[in-house]
């Protein structure tokens, strides 16, 4: 599979401080990658260097094997940034037609309209009369104007309501199905978990985790087994005995009772299930669970804050 983008040992220094610190990764063709991290983590700086808007202080950035500033590269990329600037005096369809004219092989205007979800009456509105959500959709349409192979979306659904966010990602999925390579940042972690096939998790200018959503969740969060146990009958277990038994199982991190259910967090739920049967624990309504991406994100940020407090 062809690598669309490649960063090698990239750092960006502002006023003596590293906003991006020795970052390396590749983006393969046809992938959908989410770039996540808390504010100030370096993700927006990385995207800006990939777009050729900033120069790296150290290392190299290559898009399609060339500098991001190369004219051939710019023809093959599209970007939807957080701030959408449009020509206020023109109507929506005029803005789209104008931007299309800058490219040698633009996408069809009808496709731009379809993918951005514009209704016929909206196409005749002046750009300065658009609502915030309509401007975001126009920004999306303009990112598609050149029929790009690589798309950058920087916080694309900020300010959109839930139906509009859902519609946006449906159109993004359609682009991915066409073989487009998509790189996006978002503060809506559920969007990343539902949409991306890879996540680059940034923290303090470095890549803190790199993998599929499931891999990152598995790495940073614990699995759990919960059940209801008879604590009063003939085969009952005393609470302290339950805790002792479960905590003696390899890989178990904690065992506690919560709202009538015993919850055992562990690296491997199979070992917990085996222990339940081995110790004849009178368990019923057994459920297994796994953390979510927002749990992993919170754990990473909390751990970093704890380190700062200790130091």
QUIGI-V743087 format. One record per residue. N is the residue number from 1. PSI is psi in radians with two decimals (NA if undefined). Layout:
n:N psi:PSI
n:N psi:PSI
This chain:
n:1 psi:2.31
n:2 psi:2.44
n:3 psi:2.09
n:4 psi:-0.69
n:5 psi:2.59
n:6 psi:2.16
n:7 psi:2.27
n:8 psi:1.97
n:9 psi:0.90
n:10 psi:2.29
n:11 psi:2.59
n:12 psi:2.18
n:13 psi:2.22
n:14 psi:2.11
n:15 psi:0.75
n:16 psi:-0.04
n:17 psi:2.36
n:18 psi:1.92
n:19 psi:-0.54
n:20 psi:2.29
n:21 psi:1.69
n:22 psi:1.02
n:23 psi:2.31
n:24 psi:2.32
n:25 psi:2.86
n:26 psi:2.65
n:27 psi:1.93
n:28 psi:2.71
n:29 psi:2.41
n:30 psi:0.07
n:31 psi:2.78
n:32 psi:1.91
n:33 psi:2.27
n:34 psi:2.33
n:35 psi:1.95
n:36 psi:2.82
n:37 psi:2.79
n:38 psi:2.93
n:39 psi:2.35
n:40 psi:0.16
n:41 psi:-0.31
n:42 psi:-0.03
n:43 psi:-0.73
n:44 psi:-0.63
n:45 psi:-0.70
n:46 psi:-0.80
n:47 psi:-0.71
n:48 psi:-0.59
n:49 psi:-0.63
n:50 psi:-0.47
n:51 psi:-0.08
n:52 psi:0.22
n:53 psi:-0.40
n:54 psi:2.65
n:55 psi:2.41
n:56 psi:2.53
n:57 psi:-0.62
n:58 psi:2.70
n:59 psi:-3.04
n:60 psi:2.55
n:61 psi:2.19
n:62 psi:2.28
n:63 psi:2.16
n:64 psi:0.57
n:65 psi:0.11
n:66 psi:3.02
n:67 psi:2.47
n:68 psi:-0.34
n:69 psi:-0.11
n:70 psi:2.43
n:71 psi:-0.67
n:72 psi:-0.58
n:73 psi:-0.79
n:74 psi:-0.53
n:75 psi:-0.35
n:76 psi:0.08
n:77 psi:2.70
n:78 psi:2.54
n:79 psi:2.36
n:80 psi:1.81
n:81 psi:3.00
n:82 psi:-0.68
n:83 psi:2.08
n:84 psi:2.01
n:85 psi:2.19
n:86 psi:2.90
n:87 psi:1.84
n:88 psi:-0.59
n:89 psi:-0.17
n:90 psi:2.72
n:91 psi:2.85
n:92 psi:-0.85
n:93 psi:-0.48
n:94 psi:-0.69
n:95 psi:-0.80
n:96 psi:-0.72
n:97 psi:-0.68
n:98 psi:-0.86
n:99 psi:-0.64
n:100 psi:-0.63
n:101 psi:-0.26
n:102 psi:-0.22
n:103 psi:2.56
n:104 psi:-0.56
n:105 psi:1.22
n:106 psi:2.83
n:107 psi:2.67
n:108 psi:2.49
n:109 psi:-0.66
n:110 psi:-0.59
n:111 psi:-0.69
n:112 psi:-0.78
n:113 psi:-0.76
n:114 psi:-0.85
n:115 psi:-0.58
n:116 psi:-0.16
n:117 psi:0.54
n:118 psi:2.37
n:119 psi:2.75
n:120 psi:-0.72
n:121 psi:-0.47
n:122 psi:-0.51
n:123 psi:-0.41
n:124 psi:0.08
n:125 psi:2.52
n:126 psi:2.55
n:127 psi:-0.59
n:128 psi:-0.10
n:129 psi:0.02
n:130 psi:2.60
n:131 psi:2.99
n:132 psi:-0.75
n:133 psi:-0.66
n:134 psi:-0.64
n:135 psi:-0.65
n:136 psi:-0.71
n:137 psi:-0.61
n:138 psi:-0.70
n:139 psi:-0.67
n:140 psi:-0.80
n:141 psi:-0.75
n:142 psi:-0.53
n:143 psi:-0.41
n:144 psi:-0.10
n:145 psi:-0.73
n:146 psi:0.19
n:147 psi:0.98
n:148 psi:2.72
n:149 psi:-0.46
n:150 psi:2.24
n:151 psi:2.35
n:152 psi:2.20
n:153 psi:1.96
n:154 psi:1.86
n:155 psi:1.02
n:156 psi:-0.39
n:157 psi:0.23
n:158 psi:2.27
n:159 psi:-0.05
n:160 psi:2.58
n:161 psi:3.02
n:162 psi:-0.80
n:163 psi:-0.67
n:164 psi:-0.66
n:165 psi:-0.74
n:166 psi:-0.74
n:167 psi:-0.70
n:168 psi:-0.83
n:169 psi:-0.45
n:170 psi:-0.72
n:171 psi:-0.63
n:172 psi:-0.68
n:173 psi:-0.67
n:174 psi:-0.70
n:175 psi:-0.70
n:176 psi:-0.68
n:177 psi:-0.44
n:178 psi:-0.01
n:179 psi:0.12
n:180 psi:2.55
n:181 psi:2.26
n:182 psi:2.31
n:183 psi:2.13
n:184 psi:2.67
n:185 psi:2.64
n:186 psi:2.62
n:187 psi:-0.14
n:188 psi:1.66
n:189 psi:-0.50
n:190 psi:-0.61
n:191 psi:-0.77
n:192 psi:-0.74
n:193 psi:-0.63
n:194 psi:-0.49
n:195 psi:-0.75
n:196 psi:2.54
n:197 psi:-0.05
n:198 psi:2.54
n:199 psi:2.29
n:200 psi:1.94
n:201 psi:1.97
n:202 psi:2.57
n:203 psi:2.21
n:204 psi:0.73
n:205 psi:-0.04
n:206 psi:2.83
n:207 psi:1.96
n:208 psi:-0.48
n:209 psi:2.57
n:210 psi:2.05
n:211 psi:-3.02
n:212 psi:2.81
n:213 psi:-0.74
n:214 psi:-0.70
n:215 psi:-0.72
n:216 psi:-0.73
n:217 psi:-0.75
n:218 psi:-0.62
n:219 psi:-0.69
n:220 psi:-0.24
n:221 psi:2.92
n:222 psi:2.67
n:223 psi:2.88
n:224 psi:2.66
n:225 psi:2.23
n:226 psi:2.64
n:227 psi:2.85
n:228 psi:2.31
n:229 psi:2.48
n:230 psi:1.98
n:231 psi:0.13
n:232 psi:-0.37
n:233 psi:-2.98
n:234 psi:-0.63
n:235 psi:0.43
n:236 psi:2.81
n:237 psi:2.40
n:238 psi:2.63
n:239 psi:-0.77
n:240 psi:-0.56
n:241 psi:-0.69
n:242 psi:-0.84
n:243 psi:-0.76
n:244 psi:-0.81
n:245 psi:-0.85
n:246 psi:-0.70
n:247 psi:-0.26
n:248 psi:-0.18
n:249 psi:2.27
n:250 psi:2.32
n:251 psi:-0.15
n:252 psi:2.28
n:253 psi:-0.55
n:254 psi:2.76
n:255 psi:2.14
n:256 psi:2.81
n:257 psi:2.26
n:258 psi:1.99
n:259 psi:0.81
n:260 psi:-0.05
n:261 psi:2.48
n:262 psi:2.31
n:263 psi:2.13
n:264 psi:2.03
n:265 psi:2.39
n:266 psi:2.84
n:267 psi:-0.52
n:268 psi:2.01
n:269 psi:-0.43
n:270 psi:-0.68
n:271 psi:-0.58
n:272 psi:-0.78
n:273 psi:-0.71
n:274 psi:-0.66
n:275 psi:-0.63
n:276 psi:-0.77
n:277 psi:-0.64
n:278 psi:-0.68
n:279 psi:0.15
n:280 psi:0.73
n:281 psi:2.21
n:282 psi:1.21
n:283 psi:2.51
n:284 psi:2.89
n:285 psi:0.91
n:286 psi:2.30
n:287 psi:2.49
n:288 psi:2.61
n:289 psi:2.88
n:290 psi:2.53
n:291 psi:3.00
n:292 psi:3.05
n:293 psi:-0.64
n:294 psi:-0.53
n:295 psi:-0.77
n:296 psi:-0.73
n:297 psi:-0.81
n:298 psi:-0.70
n:299 psi:-0.76
n:300 psi:-0.83
n:301 psi:-0.72
n:302 psi:-0.72
n:303 psi:-0.67
n:304 psi:-0.70
n:305 psi:-0.68
n:306 psi:-0.70
n:307 psi:-0.72
n:308 psi:-0.69
n:309 psi:-0.69
n:310 psi:-0.73
n:311 psi:NA
